[in-house]
């Protein structure tokens, strides 16, 4: 068996990180996992066109899944840092860079690395059911 290419390694890692966050939020249903697979397919094509972008794949897949969830189910992942006010979603930072993390822009804090929402205590953050 030959070793995985850097592209395949990055795609497998991105898939695993986003799935870990979905599991932490208890939203890893079959239709949501399908959104992850669709995002991975799209990002495979994107990295084939721009190989230097391979280190950005995890953050981009997380953003793609977040956007797809917003369109179909509502905001995800919800911020667990802000205790008051309207529920709002965390965002991926940097938008295009390595080592992505979830951030609350309202509080101005880094919440967790992509793939680590469960460790950050945000396991209960579920889609809001509303399209903001």
RAFEN-V941243 format. One record per helix or strand of 2 or more residues. SS is the DSSP state (H for helix, E for strand). FROM is the first residue (numbers start at 0). TO is the last residue. If there is no record, write none. Layout:
# RAFEN-V941243
SS_FROM_TO, SS_FROM_TO
This chain:
# RAFEN-V941243
H_5_23, H_29_48, H_50_71, E_90_92, E_100_103, E_108_112
